[in-house]
Amino acid sequence: MSDVQKRSVKAPTDESRGRRVVVGVAGGIAAYKACHLVRDFKEAGDDVRVVPTPSALEFVGAATFEALSGHPVDTGVFSRVDEVQHVRVGQEADLVVIAPATADVIARIAAGRADDLLTATVLVATCPIVIAPAMHTEMWLNPATQANVTTLRERGITVLEPAHGRLTGKDTGPGRLLEPHVIAEMARTVLATGPLSQSLSGKRVLISAGGTQENIDPVRYIGNRSSGRQGFALADVAAHKGANVTVVAGNTEELETPAGAEVVRVRSTREMEAAMRERAAEADVIIMAAAVSDYRPEHEATSKLKKGQANEDLETLHLVENPDILRGLVAMRDAGQTQARILGFAAETDQPLEHGQAKLARKGADMLMVNDVSGGKVFGQPRNSGWLLTRDGNVAEVADGSKHEVAARIWDAVERFEK
Ligand code: C5P
């Protein structure tokens, strides 16, 4: 499809005024979760307008949305006609997010209908549009819905993948609404970095995330401050770009596991190594975002080491070096055991670019994301920035942004590298 046929998306608003966010709500049981979404945008300082479909108001009353957003709520194209509301709401929006989007509203948008205020708003809006579907699995998988979703994506609308899980009633499967904070995060990412297309469709992506832990005895371990956020954000974004995603996760904060990704839990470096190597052959892209413990205690005590008993094992830990997982994966690639592109991470506290370049050469990866972690930056923090280095000597600065935004920029760079 040519660019002319796609929706032309206007540039994001200047930062000086609050962004105008339209939260569209369609008539599904998950409509109550839209309340949390409205709160999320409001807390971020956005000016939120809720536009429900008439059937959404069967689930949540207009008063709730009015109180949460601070704006009146209308559903039809004939309310406030003097203000030409059916055109103005869409024209003034910086972002439109529809959550939950039912099969019906997706069909009406795909057909270009404008039979209520929400669909009229979508038809007028030139800002980024993000749709979070929620419906029964059969409806989601129906060829009619899938064709409509493809149409919307071809027009530059971001349709997020629904989560798998418990639906209303006893059934489980794809069709559950993503958690509101994930929808908000993905929508902000789209606003900052552009629509998410299905450009990773058919690709198998293997990502390590979090920190490894090495046992000293049954209660103590050596660990690090990795939260797993960047690795999970990479998985989230890849899944919404259509990839088949596996995450091998060490210790992570209480993070929502990325919807649509298979998550394999490990603890030690050697467990992570085994899990990554086992899956490397099938992968098209491998990202080592985990903070791997370089050393482990030579002996793991089977019972708790006691202090005050001149316990040599506690006073002097004898450490042995762990395998370098990244190097091992590069060796597999060089031996023709995997065709995957391999991207590593480097956390540096001084001269990040020089150290990063030397590390890329040493490790033999295709790409390296270098973070400046001096002064407590990055680890456990919601934001990230740095430089992306490629084997052929390219250096691209990755602007400061949320870890999801940085993830979207990393995927763009990986896809460019593939070409
Ligand atoms: O050498 P350094 O730890 O700075 O390298 C960081 C990169 O190497 C990261 O991608 C990390 O996941 C990976 N790594 C590894 N195995 C290790 C140490 C680091 O795969 N033992």
Residues whose N, C-alpha, C, O or C-beta is under 5 A from the ligand:
A	BS01	C5P	M288 A289 A290 A291 V292 S293 D294 N322 P323 D324 I325 L326 G344 F345 A346 A347
